[in-house]
Amino acid sequence: MAVNREERGQVSRRGFLQTVTMAGTAVLAGGVLFGDRLSAQSSPKPGEKAAPKPNCIDVHYHYIPPVYLDALKPADRLPPLKFWSPARALEDLDKGGTGTAILSITTPGVSFGDVAANRAMARTCNDYAARMVADNRRRYGMFVALPLLDIDASLREMEYGLDTLKADGVGLFTSYDDKYLGHPVFAPVLEELNRRKAVVYTHPRACNFCAGLVPEVNDATIEYGTDTTRTIASLLFSGAAAKYPDIKFIFSHAGGTMPFLIERFTNVPSDSPAIAARMPKGLMAELQRFYYDTAQSSNPISMATLTKIVPASQIVFGTDFPFRRTLMHVENLAKCGFTPQELQGIYRGNALRLMPQYKGV
């Protein structure tokens, strides 16, 4: 059922195992395999030409409106958020060779407990993003933020964002009050997204019952990938993925832990005829029509695992700025064994299938 990667000229199984061995060696030696310190390539030598910039489309790029930062609890004010600015964002795009970044709000989204406050925050954030887009034409696009637990308000904000602000799609989170996206409560929003054939970018969060389980370790380290996996499972096994086939889902961080758990995923419909009936085209067909971004996953191990499940054509460029740099992802992906054609698809071409309005930019 897995995609035969060797037929597409990508990293062979032997190469993958060698990469894993190298990773273990680097860890044992106390090195840093993934991150700024070992990711950057050397500057061109005198007389050498710099590599051409890839003109990426970044689907996982955060903006931090001042009012949003002020609303966060002090403990959530991570340094990357506090030091974000429009000028630093543009500087990062230029250094990394990104042509267009699609803006979205990071965790915790616009969910602050109070219904009226959530509605107001969604509108404030969406208007702020729209101003950034207008001030930097074609350098930015935007995903609409929704107060999803408020279904009526979400439908109104979706209409405003997509029709008035001309946003490129909608940004959702993996869970809301521990309800995942396949939950029936979200059906009216999914129905409208399907009617619009919308692009839906999803960002993870830590669910309430798993927050703080590993002391002194940020929840993002473990729970973000896990929450992404839970919402993929929710959409698949509830039947929502098959019911709303025109929603173009993008999942963050290479699909979280889903690729590692693929054997368990495939066993679910085998063990349950009722669940199998909710996926008439099969589980792999649904997984292989989703898109997966490269944010904090631009390394040979993550990419080798993901491309055992989906073709490279379903991978889109994402950086998680300001938590990671664009240049780091560009350079690291070039070391993952993709062919030049696959790499250019990841940098730009695959996102153009979702958002053809950026052709020629």
N, C-alpha and C positions, 0 to 999 in steps of 0.2 A: 504493500500500500504506500510505502514511502517513495518519494521522488528519487529516481536514480541520478545522483549528482554527477557521477563520473561520465555519464552520457552527455552532460552539458559542459564538460571540460573544466569543471571546478576542481577544488582540492580533493585529491583521492583519499580513500580510507586510510592508506598508509600515511599520507601527509597529515591527516587529521590526528592520528595517533601520535605522530612525531610532535605535533603542536602541543598536545596534551602533556607529553613527556617534558617538553621544553618549559611549559607552564609550571609543572611541578618542580622542575629544577630551579626556576627563577624564584618561586616561593620559598623553597628550602634554603636558597642562598640569601634570603632576606631582601630580594629585589622587589620592584614594583612592576608588574607585568602590564597593567592597564592604568593609564593615567598620564598626566602631563609630563612627568619626568622622563619616561621612556617612549613617549609616543611621537615626539617631534622629530622630523627628519632634519638632516644637516642643511644649513643654508647653502645655496649654490656657490661653488668655488669661483674665483675670479675668471671671467671669460665664459662661464657656463650660463645658459639661459634657465631662468626659473620655470618650473612646470606650469603649464597654463591652468588658470583657475577653472574649476569644474562647473561654475554657474549652478550651484545646487538650489533645490527647492526644499526648504527645511519645514517639515510638518509638526515639529515638536520644539517650539520656540516660545518662551514665556515673556510676558510683559507684566510689570508690577505698578499699577496705578498708585499714587501716593495714598489715596483714601483706602485702598485695599490693604496696603501695608499697615496703615494706622489701625485697621480693624482686627488685625491678627493679634493673638496673644503674644506677650513678650517672648515666651519660650519658642514660638514659631518663627521669630524674626532671625532667620539664618543669615549669615553674612552675605551670601550671594544675592539675597533679596534686598538687603539694606543698601547694597552698593550698586544695585541696578540703576541704570539711567538710559534714556533714549540715545544719548550720545555713545555710551559704552556698547549698547546693542548694535548700533550701526558700525562701530569700529570692529566688533567681533565678526559681523557679516563680511566686511571688506577683507579682513585678514584671512578668513577661511575660504573665501571664494563663493559665498552664497549670493545668488541673485535675488531670491525672494524667500522671506520667512513668513509662515502663517502663524499669527499670534494667538496665544491661548493663555488662560489663567491657570496657575499651578494649584496644587493642593493647599488649602482645603476647598478651593472653589468658592462659590458664593453662598455656602451653607453656614450660617452663623446662629441658627436656632430660632430666630424671630422671622416670621413669614414676611412681614412688611419690610424688614431690613434686608432680607434676601432678595426681594423683588427690586428694591432700590439699588442694591449693590450690583446686581446683574445689569441693570440699565446703565449705571455709572461706568462699569468696566467696559461694556460694549461700546458706549459712546467714546470712551478714552481710546480704545483700540481703533475705532473708526477714524478718529482724528490722526492717530499715527499713520494709518493707511493713506489718508488724504494728504498728509504732509510729506509723505515719502512714497509717492506714487510708484507702484510696481515693485518696490523693495519689500513691502509688507502686504500680506493678506490677513484675514482674521477668521477665527472660529467663534461662533456666538456662544456666550456663557448663558446657561439656563439654571433657574432655581428649581431643579427637577422634582423635588418632593411636592411642589406646588404645581400641579399639572396644568391648570387653567393659565396661570401666569407663565408657565413655560411655553405653552402654545402661542400666547401673545408675544412673548419675547422672541420666539423663533420667527414668527411672521415679521416682526420689526427688524430683526437682525438680517434675515435673508432677503426680504423684499425692500426695505428702506435703506439699510446700511450696505446691502449688496455683499454680505459676507460669503465666504467660500464654503462654509459648512457649519457644523455645530460641534461644540466641545462638550463632552459628557465625562463624568467620572465613573469609575468601575463600580462603585457602590454608594448608596445613600441610606443612612441609618441601617446599615447592614442588609439592605435589599439590593440585589444585583440586577443587571439590566434586563434579564429575561423575566423578571417578576411581573405578574399581571398588572400591578398598579401603574406601570410605565407604558402599558399598551397604547393609550391614546397618543402619546408622544412618538412611539415607534411607528404607529400607523401613519402619522403625518410625515415623518421623516421618510418613510417608504414611498408615500405618494409623491414626495418632492424628489425622490431619487438622490437624497442628500449624502454628502460626505460627512461621516461622524468620526471624529477623532476622540479617543478615550484616554483618560489619564488616570493612573492608579492612586489609591490612598490606602491608609491602614484602617481596616474595619475596627469597630469599637471593641470587639471582644478579643482582638489580637494586639492592640496597642501596648507598647511597653513590656512585651514579654521577655525580651532579652535586655537586661539592664545595661545602660551605658552605650547601647548600640541604637543608632537612629532607625526608626521604624522602616524608613525607605529601603534600608539594606536588605531586608528579608520580605517585608510585608507588601511592598509595591508590586514586585513580580508575582507574589502569591495572589494578591487581589485581582490582578489582571487575569490570571488563570481562572479564578473563580467566576469572573464575569463572562469569560469565553465559555466556560462550562454551562453557566446559567442560560446564555443565549442558545447554545447548541441543544442541551438536553430538555429545555422547556419547549423547544420547537420554534422559538422566536426567530432564530436565524433563517430557517427555511420559510417561515411565514412572511418575513419581510425581506425578500431577496434583493430588493433594489436599494437597500441601505448599503453604502460603501464604508464598512468599518475599517478604521485604522487602530491597531492596538500597539501600545507603547512597549519599549524595552524588549524587542524581539519576541513578543508574546509571553513574556514572563517565564514561568516554569512549565508552561504547556508543552514545549517540545520534549523536555525531559520526561514528562508524564504521558507521552503519546500512547504507550502500550496500555496504560490504565484507561485512557480516554477511549481507545478503540474497543476495549472490553465492555464498556457500558452498554452500547446498543446490542452487543452480542448477548449480553445477559438479560436484557430487558426488551421484549418485543414491543412494549408500549412506547418506550423511548425511541427505538429504531423506527417506528411508524412516524414519529415526528420529524425524521430526517430522511425523506424518501430518496434523496440523491446520495445519501450516505454521509458519514461524518467527515471523511477526508475531502469530499467535494466542498463542504462548507468551510473547512479550515483553509482550503487552498484558494478560496475566493476572497478571504480577508486579506488585509494589508497589515504589515508589521514594520514598525520603525526601528532605527538603529540606535536610538538614544541610550547611552551608557551600555551598549552592547556591541560596539564597534571593535570586536576582537575575534581572532580566528576560531575560538572555541564556541562562542555564542552563534556566530554566523554559520559555522559548520553544522551545528545542531539544528538551527532553524531551517537550513536549506536541505536537510533530510526530510522535512515535512512539506515545504512549499518551494516553488521555483523562485529564482532570484527576481523574477518579474513582479513578485508580490512584496518586495522589500522597498521601503521608502526611507529617505534620509531624514534623520531627526537627531538633535543634539542635546536637548534639555537645557539650553542656555537659560539662565546664567549659572546653572550648576555644573555645566561642562562647556568647554570651548568648541567652536565650530572647527577650527583648524585641526584639533586633535582627532575629531571624527573623520575628517577628510583623509588625513594621513594614515590613520589606523585601518580604515576600510580598504585602502590600497594594498594592505599587507595580508588581506584575508583570502587570497587565492581566487578572487573573481576575475573573469575575463574582462578586457577593456570594455566590451559591449555591456556586460552585466553591471560593471561598475558605473558606467555612465547612466544606465537605467536607474540604479539605486540613487545616484546623486540627483537625477533630474527626470529622466524619461518616464519612470513608473508613476511619479506624481502627476505628470502631465496627462496621463490617462484619466486621473481623477479630477484634475483641474485644468482643462485645456485652455482656459483663458490666459494662462501664463506662457503660452507658446510665443516665441519671438521676443520675450523679455530678456 
